[in-house]
């Protein structure tokens, strides 16, 4: 790809000068990302056959994590072999298609990896997987801050604390 187009993945490119060389690099939009978190190597799998939900979650997390999107639990288990996986976001469409027992299969195949259920509020499948061992839930409509907060809590990141300073 060249500096005037997007590469095959659709990522915008930037052409910058470094000394006497021109460097072509990918650019990413980062929304409220702590610099330390942007350089950590944490990996998340989003297992969701609903493309819109999966892409929304991927967009919200891509600046802080390496995010892989798969459409079924079997594909996630296959792709996770040999990888250090930190968290799984399990979509309501997969829970509906594979049953609530999908969470126990994921926990057996990937022990110690927290599972977060994602879907509409009041979804009975979400309640079932929470009863079977999912650690948390993220309900739609998804909000960037809420999604990042839930994921960060499950992967052991501390919350960023801000203390307002009042002058006067």
TIDRENKOL-735831 format. One record per atom (N, C-alpha, C): residue number from 1; residue in one letter; chain; atom name; y, z negated, x negated. Coordinates in steps of 0.1 Angstrom, whole numbers, plus 5000, padded with zeros to 4 digits. Atoms other than C-alpha are relative to their C-alpha. Layout:
! TIDRENKOL-735831
{NUM,'A','A','CA',{Y,Z,X}}
...
//
This chain:
! TIDRENKOL-735831
{1,'X','A','N',{4988,5000,4992}}
{1,'X','A','CA',{5000,5000,5000}}
{1,'X','A','C',{5013,5000,4991}}
{2,'X','A','N',{4988,4999,5008}}
{2,'X','A','CA',{5036,5004,4989}}
{2,'X','A','C',{5010,4990,5006}}
{3,'X','A','N',{4989,5010,4996}}
{3,'X','A','CA',{5068,4983,4992}}
{3,'X','A','C',{5007,5004,5013}}
{4,'X','A','N',{4993,4996,4988}}
{4,'X','A','CA',{5080,5003,5023}}
{4,'X','A','C',{4992,4999,5012}}
{5,'X','A','N',{5009,5001,4988}}
{5,'X','A','CA',{5050,4997,5045}}
{5,'X','A','C',{4993,4986,5000}}
{6,'X','A','N',{5009,5012,4999}}
{6,'X','A','CA',{5026,4970,5055}}
{6,'X','A','C',{4986,5004,4994}}
{7,'X','A','N',{5013,4997,5006}}
{7,'X','A','CA',{4993,4968,5036}}
{7,'X','A','C',{4990,5000,5012}}
{8,'X','A','N',{5010,4998,4990}}
{8,'X','A','CA',{4960,4973,5055}}
{8,'X','A','C',{4998,4988,5009}}
{9,'X','A','N',{5002,5012,4992}}
{9,'X','A','CA',{4959,4937,5067}}
{9,'X','A','C',{5012,4998,5009}}
{10,'X','A','N',{4988,5001,4992}}
{10,'X','A','CA',{4994,4941,5083}}
{10,'X','A','C',{5010,4990,4994}}
{11,'X','A','N',{4991,5009,5006}}
{11,'X','A','CA',{5011,4917,5059}}
{11,'X','A','C',{5012,5007,4994}}
{12,'X','A','N',{4988,4994,5006}}
{12,'X','A','CA',{5047,4925,5050}}
{12,'X','A','C',{5000,4998,4985}}
{13,'X','A','N',{5000,5000,5014}}
{13,'X','A','CA',{5053,4933,5014}}
{13,'X','A','C',{5015,4999,4995}}
{14,'X','A','N',{4986,5001,5006}}
{14,'X','A','CA',{5083,4925,4991}}
{14,'X','A','C',{4999,5005,4986}}
{15,'X','A','N',{4999,4994,5014}}
{15,'X','A','CA',{5092,4943,4959}}
{15,'X','A','C',{5011,4992,4993}}
{16,'X','A','N',{4990,5009,5007}}
{16,'X','A','CA',{5109,4919,4934}}
{16,'X','A','C',{4999,5004,4985}}
{17,'X','A','N',{4999,4997,5014}}
{17,'X','A','CA',{5120,4923,4898}}
{17,'X','A','C',{4998,4987,4992}}
{18,'X','A','N',{5003,5011,5009}}
{18,'X','A','CA',{5106,4901,4871}}
{18,'X','A','C',{5002,5005,4986}}
{19,'X','A','N',{4997,4995,5013}}
{19,'X','A','CA',{5122,4908,4838}}
{19,'X','A','C',{5001,5015,5001}}
{20,'X','A','N',{4999,4986,4999}}
{20,'X','A','CA',{5116,4945,4832}}
{20,'X','A','C',{4989,5006,5009}}
{21,'X','A','N',{5010,4995,4991}}
{21,'X','A','CA',{5087,4947,4857}}
{21,'X','A','C',{5004,4999,5014}}
{22,'X','A','N',{4999,5002,4985}}
{22,'X','A','CA',{5086,4953,4894}}
{22,'X','A','C',{4987,4995,5005}}
{23,'X','A','N',{5012,5007,4995}}
{23,'X','A','CA',{5062,4931,4913}}
{23,'X','A','C',{4999,5002,5015}}
{24,'X','A','N',{5002,4998,4986}}
{24,'X','A','CA',{5048,4939,4947}}
{24,'X','A','C',{4991,4988,5005}}
{25,'X','A','N',{5007,5012,4995}}
{25,'X','A','CA',{5037,4908,4966}}
{25,'X','A','C',{5001,4999,5015}}
{26,'X','A','N',{5000,5003,4986}}
{26,'X','A','CA',{5028,4897,5001}}
{26,'X','A','C',{5010,4990,5003}}
{27,'X','A','N',{4991,5010,4995}}
{27,'X','A','CA',{5054,4878,5021}}
{27,'X','A','C',{4994,4993,5012}}
{28,'X','A','N',{5004,5007,4988}}
{28,'X','A','CA',{5046,4852,5047}}
{28,'X','A','C',{5011,4992,5005}}
{29,'X','A','N',{4990,5009,4993}}
{29,'X','A','CA',{5067,4834,5072}}
{29,'X','A','C',{4994,4986,5000}}
{30,'X','A','N',{5004,5013,5000}}
{30,'X','A','CA',{5064,4797,5067}}
{30,'X','A','C',{5009,4991,5008}}
{31,'X','A','N',{4992,5008,4990}}
{31,'X','A','CA',{5075,4774,5095}}
{31,'X','A','C',{4998,4985,4997}}
{32,'X','A','N',{5001,5014,5002}}
{32,'X','A','CA',{5081,4738,5084}}
{32,'X','A','C',{4989,4996,4992}}
{33,'X','A','N',{5012,5003,5008}}
{33,'X','A','CA',{5055,4737,5057}}
{33,'X','A','C',{5005,4992,4988}}
{34,'X','A','N',{4998,5009,5012}}
{34,'X','A','CA',{5055,4709,5031}}
{34,'X','A','C',{4994,5008,4988}}
{35,'X','A','N',{5004,4993,5011}}
{35,'X','A','CA',{5053,4725,4997}}
{35,'X','A','C',{4986,4995,4994}}
{36,'X','A','N',{5012,5005,5005}}
{36,'X','A','CA',{5025,4702,4986}}
{36,'X','A','C',{4988,5005,5008}}
{37,'X','A','N',{5011,4996,4991}}
{37,'X','A','CA',{5003,4712,5016}}
{37,'X','A','C',{4998,5015,4998}}
{38,'X','A','N',{5001,4986,5001}}
{38,'X','A','CA',{5010,4749,5010}}
{38,'X','A','C',{4991,5004,4988}}
{39,'X','A','N',{5008,4997,5012}}
{39,'X','A','CA',{4992,4747,4976}}
{39,'X','A','C',{4987,4994,4999}}
{40,'X','A','N',{5013,5006,4999}}
{40,'X','A','CA',{4963,4726,4986}}
{40,'X','A','C',{4990,5010,5004}}
{41,'X','A','N',{5010,4990,4996}}
{41,'X','A','CA',{4930,4744,4990}}
{41,'X','A','C',{4991,4994,5011}}
{42,'X','A','N',{5007,5005,4988}}
{42,'X','A','CA',{4919,4733,5025}}
{42,'X','A','C',{4995,5012,5008}}
{43,'X','A','N',{5005,4989,4993}}
{43,'X','A','CA',{4897,4755,5046}}
{43,'X','A','C',{4996,4996,5015}}
{44,'X','A','N',{5003,5002,4986}}
{44,'X','A','CA',{4894,4757,5084}}
{44,'X','A','C',{4993,5012,5006}}
{45,'X','A','N',{5006,4989,4992}}
{45,'X','A','CA',{4872,4778,5107}}
{45,'X','A','C',{5004,4998,5014}}
{46,'X','A','N',{4997,5000,4986}}
{46,'X','A','CA',{4884,4787,5141}}
{46,'X','A','C',{4988,5008,5007}}
{47,'X','A','N',{5011,4994,4993}}
{47,'X','A','CA',{4854,4795,5163}}
{47,'X','A','C',{5004,5003,5015}}
{48,'X','A','N',{4995,4997,4987}}
{48,'X','A','CA',{4867,4813,5194}}
{48,'X','A','C',{4999,5014,5003}}
{49,'X','A','N',{5001,4986,4997}}
{49,'X','A','CA',{4859,4845,5212}}
{49,'X','A','C',{5012,5005,5008}}
{50,'X','A','N',{4987,4997,4993}}
{50,'X','A','CA',{4893,4844,5230}}
{50,'X','A','C',{5009,5004,4988}}
{51,'X','A','N',{4992,4995,5012}}
{51,'X','A','CA',{4913,4866,5205}}
{51,'X','A','C',{5014,4994,5001}}
{52,'X','A','N',{4986,5005,4999}}
{52,'X','A','CA',{4947,4854,5218}}
{52,'X','A','C',{5001,4985,4995}}
{53,'X','A','N',{5000,5014,5004}}
{53,'X','A','CA',{4939,4817,5214}}
{53,'X','A','C',{4997,4999,4985}}
{54,'X','A','N',{5004,5001,5014}}
{54,'X','A','CA',{4922,4822,5180}}
{54,'X','A','C',{5012,5005,4991}}
{55,'X','A','N',{4989,4996,5008}}
{55,'X','A','CA',{4952,4842,5167}}
{55,'X','A','C',{5012,4991,5000}}
{56,'X','A','N',{4989,5010,5000}}
{56,'X','A','CA',{4977,4817,5179}}
{56,'X','A','C',{4997,4988,4991}}
{57,'X','A','N',{5004,5011,5009}}
{57,'X','A','CA',{4958,4789,5162}}
{57,'X','A','C',{5001,5004,4985}}
{58,'X','A','N',{5000,4995,5014}}
{58,'X','A','CA',{4954,4810,5130}}
{58,'X','A','C',{5015,5001,4995}}
{59,'X','A','N',{4986,4999,5003}}
{59,'X','A','CA',{4992,4817,5130}}
{59,'X','A','C',{5006,4986,4997}}
{60,'X','A','N',{4994,5013,5001}}
{60,'X','A','CA',{5000,4780,5134}}
{60,'X','A','C',{4995,4993,4987}}
{61,'X','A','N',{5006,5007,5011}}
{61,'X','A','CA',{4977,4769,5106}}
{61,'X','A','C',{5000,5008,4986}}
{62,'X','A','N',{5002,4992,5012}}
{62,'X','A','CA',{4978,4798,5081}}
{62,'X','A','C',{5009,4996,4988}}
{63,'X','A','N',{4991,5004,5012}}
{63,'X','A','CA',{5007,4784,5060}}
{63,'X','A','C',{4995,4988,4993}}
{64,'X','A','N',{5005,5013,5006}}
{64,'X','A','CA',{4989,4751,5053}}
{64,'X','A','C',{4986,5001,4996}}
{65,'X','A','N',{5015,5000,5002}}
{65,'X','A','CA',{4952,4761,5053}}
{65,'X','A','C',{4996,5014,4998}}
{66,'X','A','N',{5007,4987,4999}}
{66,'X','A','CA',{4929,4789,5045}}
{66,'X','A','C',{4992,5001,5013}}
{67,'X','A','N',{5006,4999,4986}}
{67,'X','A','CA',{4919,4800,5080}}
{67,'X','A','C',{4991,5012,5001}}
{68,'X','A','N',{5010,4989,4997}}
{68,'X','A','CA',{4888,4820,5089}}
{68,'X','A','C',{4997,5000,5015}}
{69,'X','A','N',{5003,4999,4986}}
{69,'X','A','CA',{4883,4832,5125}}
{69,'X','A','C',{4987,5007,5002}}
{70,'X','A','N',{5013,4995,4997}}
{70,'X','A','CA',{4848,4838,5138}}
{70,'X','A','C',{4998,4999,5015}}
{71,'X','A','N',{5001,5000,4985}}
{71,'X','A','CA',{4836,4845,5174}}
{71,'X','A','C',{4988,4992,5005}}
{72,'X','A','N',{5012,5008,4995}}
{72,'X','A','CA',{4803,4824,5175}}
{72,'X','A','C',{4996,4990,4989}}
{73,'X','A','N',{5004,5011,5009}}
{73,'X','A','CA',{4788,4793,5160}}
{73,'X','A','C',{4990,5005,4989}}
{74,'X','A','N',{5009,4994,5010}}
{74,'X','A','CA',{4760,4813,5142}}
{74,'X','A','C',{5007,5006,4989}}
{75,'X','A','N',{4992,4993,5010}}
{75,'X','A','CA',{4785,4834,5124}}
{75,'X','A','C',{5007,4990,4991}}
{76,'X','A','N',{4992,5010,5007}}
{76,'X','A','CA',{4805,4803,5114}}
{76,'X','A','C',{4990,4993,4990}}
{77,'X','A','N',{5010,5007,5009}}
{77,'X','A','CA',{4773,4786,5100}}
{77,'X','A','C',{4996,5009,4989}}
{78,'X','A','N',{5003,4991,5011}}
{78,'X','A','CA',{4764,4817,5080}}
{78,'X','A','C',{5011,5001,4990}}
{79,'X','A','N',{4989,4998,5010}}
{79,'X','A','CA',{4798,4822,5065}}
{79,'X','A','C',{5004,4987,4993}}
{80,'X','A','N',{4997,5012,5007}}
{80,'X','A','CA',{4802,4785,5057}}
{80,'X','A','C',{4991,4996,4989}}
{81,'X','A','N',{5009,5003,5011}}
{81,'X','A','CA',{4772,4784,5034}}
{81,'X','A','C',{5006,5001,4987}}
{82,'X','A','N',{4994,5000,5014}}
{82,'X','A','CA',{4784,4775,4999}}
{82,'X','A','C',{5015,4998,5000}}
{83,'X','A','N',{4986,5002,4999}}
{83,'X','A','CA',{4820,4769,5011}}
{83,'X','A','C',{5003,4985,5002}}
{84,'X','A','N',{4995,5014,4997}}
{84,'X','A','CA',{4839,4736,5011}}
{84,'X','A','C',{5008,5001,5013}}
{85,'X','A','N',{4993,4999,4987}}
{85,'X','A','CA',{4849,4735,5048}}
{85,'X','A','C',{5005,4986,5004}}
{86,'X','A','N',{4993,5012,4997}}
{86,'X','A','CA',{4874,4709,5059}}
{86,'X','A','C',{5001,4996,5015}}
{87,'X','A','N',{4998,5003,4986}}
{87,'X','A','CA',{4877,4713,5097}}
{87,'X','A','C',{4995,5013,5008}}
{88,'X','A','N',{5004,4989,4991}}
{88,'X','A','CA',{4863,4734,5126}}
{88,'X','A','C',{5008,4998,5013}}
{89,'X','A','N',{4994,5000,4987}}
{89,'X','A','CA',{4884,4743,5157}}
{89,'X','A','C',{4991,5008,5009}}
{90,'X','A','N',{5010,4994,4991}}
{90,'X','A','CA',{4860,4751,5185}}
{90,'X','A','C',{5007,5003,5013}}
{91,'X','A','N',{4993,4995,4988}}
{91,'X','A','CA',{4874,4772,5213}}
{91,'X','A','C',{4992,4998,5013}}
{92,'X','A','N',{5007,5002,4987}}
{92,'X','A','CA',{4866,4767,5250}}
{92,'X','A','C',{4991,5012,5004}}
{93,'X','A','N',{5008,4989,4997}}
{93,'X','A','CA',{4853,4802,5253}}
{93,'X','A','C',{4986,5000,4994}}
{94,'X','A','N',{5013,5001,5006}}
{94,'X','A','CA',{4825,4795,5228}}
{94,'X','A','C',{4993,4988,5006}}
{95,'X','A','N',{5006,5012,4993}}
{95,'X','A','CA',{4818,4761,5245}}
{95,'X','A','C',{4993,5005,5013}}
{96,'X','A','N',{5005,4995,4987}}
{96,'X','A','CA',{4814,4780,5278}}
{96,'X','A','C',{4988,5010,4997}}
{97,'X','A','N',{5011,4990,5003}}
{97,'X','A','CA',{4792,4808,5262}}
{97,'X','A','C',{4988,4994,4994}}
{98,'X','A','N',{5011,5006,5007}}
{98,'X','A','CA',{4770,4786,5240}}
{98,'X','A','C',{4996,4986,5005}}
{99,'X','A','N',{5003,5014,4995}}
{99,'X','A','CA',{4770,4753,5259}}
{99,'X','A','C',{5006,4989,4992}}
{100,'X','A','N',{4994,5011,5007}}
{100,'X','A','CA',{4783,4719,5249}}
{100,'X','A','C',{4992,4996,4988}}
{101,'X','A','N',{5008,5003,5011}}
{101,'X','A','CA',{4754,4715,5226}}
{101,'X','A','C',{5004,5007,4987}}
{102,'X','A','N',{4996,4993,5012}}
{102,'X','A','CA',{4771,4739,5202}}
{102,'X','A','C',{5006,4990,4990}}
{103,'X','A','N',{4994,5010,5009}}
{103,'X','A','CA',{4789,4708,5187}}
{103,'X','A','C',{4990,4993,4992}}
{104,'X','A','N',{5010,5007,5007}}
{104,'X','A','CA',{4757,4691,5178}}
{104,'X','A','C',{4993,5010,4990}}
{105,'X','A','N',{5005,4990,5009}}
{105,'X','A','CA',{4744,4724,5162}}
{105,'X','A','C',{5009,5001,4988}}
{106,'X','A','N',{4990,4999,5011}}
{106,'X','A','CA',{4776,4726,5141}}
{106,'X','A','C',{4999,4988,4991}}
{107,'X','A','N',{5000,5012,5007}}
{107,'X','A','CA',{4774,4690,5131}}
{107,'X','A','C',{4987,4999,4992}}
{108,'X','A','N',{5013,5000,5008}}
{108,'X','A','CA',{4737,4694,5120}}
{108,'X','A','C',{5001,5009,4989}}
{109,'X','A','N',{4999,4990,5011}}
{109,'X','A','CA',{4744,4725,5100}}
{109,'X','A','C',{5011,4998,4990}}
{110,'X','A','N',{4989,5002,5009}}
{110,'X','A','CA',{4777,4714,5085}}
{110,'X','A','C',{5004,4985,5001}}
{111,'X','A','N',{4997,5014,4999}}
{111,'X','A','CA',{4775,4676,5082}}
{111,'X','A','C',{5013,4995,4994}}
{112,'X','A','N',{4988,5005,5006}}
{112,'X','A','CA',{4807,4657,5077}}
{112,'X','A','C',{5012,5008,5003}}
{113,'X','A','N',{4988,4992,4997}}
{113,'X','A','CA',{4830,4685,5089}}
{113,'X','A','C',{5004,4997,5014}}
{114,'X','A','N',{4996,5004,4987}}
{114,'X','A','CA',{4851,4673,5118}}
{114,'X','A','C',{5002,5013,5009}}
{115,'X','A','N',{4999,4990,4990}}
{115,'X','A','CA',{4851,4694,5150}}
{115,'X','A','C',{5011,4996,5009}}
{116,'X','A','N',{4990,5002,4991}}
{116,'X','A','CA',{4882,4697,5171}}
{116,'X','A','C',{4998,5010,5011}}
{117,'X','A','N',{5001,4991,4989}}
{117,'X','A','CA',{4878,4712,5206}}
{117,'X','A','C',{5014,5005,5004}}
{118,'X','A','N',{4988,4993,4997}}
{118,'X','A','CA',{4905,4736,5217}}
{118,'X','A','C',{4999,5007,5014}}
{119,'X','A','N',{5001,4993,4988}}
{119,'X','A','CA',{4912,4748,5252}}
{119,'X','A','C',{5010,4994,5011}}
{120,'X','A','N',{4990,5005,4989}}
{120,'X','A','CA',{4930,4742,5286}}
{120,'X','A','C',{4997,4986,5003}}
{121,'X','A','N',{5001,5014,4995}}
{121,'X','A','CA',{4937,4707,5298}}
{121,'X','A','C',{4991,5000,5012}}
{122,'X','A','N',{5009,5001,4988}}
{122,'X','A','CA',{4911,4695,5322}}
{122,'X','A','C',{4987,5008,4999}}
{123,'X','A','N',{5012,4991,5002}}
{123,'X','A','CA',{4884,4719,5309}}
{123,'X','A','C',{4987,4990,4999}}
{124,'X','A','N',{5011,5009,5001}}
{124,'X','A','CA',{4850,4702,5316}}
{124,'X','A','C',{4992,5002,4987}}
{125,'X','A','N',{5007,4998,5013}}
{125,'X','A','CA',{4835,4718,5284}}
{125,'X','A','C',{5006,4992,4989}}
{126,'X','A','N',{4993,5008,5010}}
{126,'X','A','CA',{4861,4701,5263}}
{126,'X','A','C',{4996,4985,5001}}
{127,'X','A','N',{5005,5014,4998}}
{127,'X','A','CA',{4852,4667,5278}}
{127,'X','A','C',{4986,4998,4996}}
{128,'X','A','N',{5014,5001,5004}}
{128,'X','A','CA',{4815,4674,5272}}
{128,'X','A','C',{4999,4999,4985}}
{129,'X','A','N',{5001,5000,5015}}
{129,'X','A','CA',{4819,4682,5235}}
{129,'X','A','C',{5006,4988,4994}}
{130,'X','A','N',{4995,5012,5005}}
{130,'X','A','CA',{4841,4652,5230}}
{130,'X','A','C',{4990,4989,5002}}
{131,'X','A','N',{5011,5010,4998}}
{131,'X','A','CA',{4812,4631,5244}}
{131,'X','A','C',{4989,5002,4991}}
{132,'X','A','N',{5011,4997,5009}}
{132,'X','A','CA',{4788,4648,5221}}
{132,'X','A','C',{5004,4999,4985}}
{133,'X','A','N',{4997,5002,5014}}
{133,'X','A','CA',{4807,4642,5189}}
{133,'X','A','C',{5012,5007,4994}}
{134,'X','A','N',{4988,4994,5005}}
{134,'X','A','CA',{4838,4663,5186}}
{134,'X','A','C',{5010,4989,4998}}
{135,'X','A','N',{4991,5012,5004}}
{135,'X','A','CA',{4865,4641,5170}}
{135,'X','A','C',{5013,5000,5008}}
{136,'X','A','N',{4987,5000,4993}}
{136,'X','A','CA',{4896,4653,5189}}
{136,'X','A','C',{5000,5013,5008}}
{137,'X','A','N',{4997,4988,4992}}
{137,'X','A','CA',{4910,4679,5213}}
{137,'X','A','C',{5014,5005,4999}}
{138,'X','A','N',{4986,4995,4999}}
{138,'X','A','CA',{4940,4702,5213}}
{138,'X','A','C',{5000,5009,5013}}
{139,'X','A','N',{5000,4993,4987}}
{139,'X','A','CA',{4950,4714,5247}}
{139,'X','A','C',{5011,5011,5000}}
{140,'X','A','N',{4990,4990,4998}}
{140,'X','A','CA',{4969,4745,5257}}
{140,'X','A','C',{5010,4996,5010}}
{141,'X','A','N',{4995,4990,5010}}
{141,'X','A','CA',{4996,4755,5256}}
{141,'X','A','C',{5002,4993,4987}}
{142,'X','A','N',{5000,5005,5013}}
{142,'X','A','CA',{4994,4751,5219}}
{142,'X','A','C',{5015,4999,4995}}
{143,'X','A','N',{4987,5002,5007}}
{143,'X','A','CA',{5025,4738,5200}}
{143,'X','A','C',{4997,4998,4986}}
{144,'X','A','N',{5002,5000,5014}}
{144,'X','A','CA',{5028,4742,5163}}
{144,'X','A','C',{4999,4986,4994}}
{145,'X','A','N',{5000,5014,5005}}
{145,'X','A','CA',{5036,4705,5156}}
{145,'X','A','C',{4988,4993,5004}}
{146,'X','A','N',{5012,5007,4995}}
{146,'X','A','CA',{5008,4692,5178}}
{146,'X','A','C',{4987,5005,4993}}
{147,'X','A','N',{5012,4994,5006}}
{147,'X','A','CA',{4982,4716,5163}}
{147,'X','A','C',{4999,4995,4986}}
{148,'X','A','N',{5000,5004,5014}}
{148,'X','A','CA',{4992,4708,5127}}
{148,'X','A','C',{4997,4985,4999}}
{149,'X','A','N',{5002,5015,5001}}
{149,'X','A','CA',{4993,4670,5134}}
{149,'X','A','C',{4985,4997,5003}}
{150,'X','A','N',{5014,5003,4998}}
{150,'X','A','CA',{4958,4670,5149}}
{150,'X','A','C',{4991,5004,4989}}
{151,'X','A','N',{5008,4995,5012}}
{151,'X','A','CA',{4943,4691,5121}}
{151,'X','A','C',{5002,4991,4988}}
{152,'X','A','N',{4997,5008,5012}}
{152,'X','A','CA',{4960,4671,5094}}
{152,'X','A','C',{4994,4986,5001}}
{153,'X','A','N',{5006,5013,4998}}
{153,'X','A','CA',{4948,4638,5109}}
{153,'X','A','C',{4985,5001,4997}}
{154,'X','A','N',{5014,4999,5001}}
{154,'X','A','CA',{4912,4651,5109}}
{154,'X','A','C',{4996,5003,4985}}
{155,'X','A','N',{5003,4997,5014}}
{155,'X','A','CA',{4913,4664,5073}}
{155,'X','A','C',{5005,4990,4990}}
{156,'X','A','N',{4996,5011,5008}}
{156,'X','A','CA',{4928,4632,5060}}
{156,'X','A','C',{5013,5001,4993}}
{157,'X','A','N',{4986,4999,5005}}
{157,'X','A','CA',{4963,4643,5053}}
{157,'X','A','C',{5009,4989,5007}}
{158,'X','A','N',{4991,5010,4994}}
{158,'X','A','CA',{4989,4616,5058}}
{158,'X','A','C',{5011,5007,5008}}
{159,'X','A','N',{4989,4994,4993}}
{159,'X','A','CA',{5016,4622,5083}}
{159,'X','A','C',{5013,4999,4992}}
{160,'X','A','N',{4987,5000,5007}}
{160,'X','A','CA',{5050,4631,5069}}
{160,'X','A','C',{5009,4992,5008}}
{161,'X','A','N',{4992,5010,4993}}
{161,'X','A','CA',{5073,4603,5077}}
{161,'X','A','C',{5015,5003,4996}}
{162,'X','A','N',{4986,4998,5002}}
{162,'X','A','CA',{5110,4609,5081}}
{162,'X','A','C',{5008,4988,5006}}
{163,'X','A','N',{4992,5012,4996}}
{163,'X','A','CA',{5135,4580,5082}}
{163,'X','A','C',{5014,5005,5001}}
{164,'X','A','N',{4986,4995,5000}}
{164,'X','A','CA',{5169,4589,5095}}
{164,'X','A','C',{5009,4990,4993}}
{165,'X','A','N',{4990,5008,5007}}
{165,'X','A','CA',{5198,4576,5075}}
{165,'X','A','C',{5013,5000,5008}}
{166,'X','A','N',{4988,5001,4993}}
{166,'X','A','CA',{5228,4564,5094}}
{166,'X','A','C',{5011,4995,4991}}
{167,'X','A','N',{4988,5003,5008}}
{167,'X','A','CA',{5261,4564,5076}}
{167,'X','A','C',{5011,4994,5008}}
{168,'X','A','N',{4988,5005,4993}}
{168,'X','A','CA',{5291,4544,5086}}
{168,'X','A','C',{4999,4986,5005}}
//
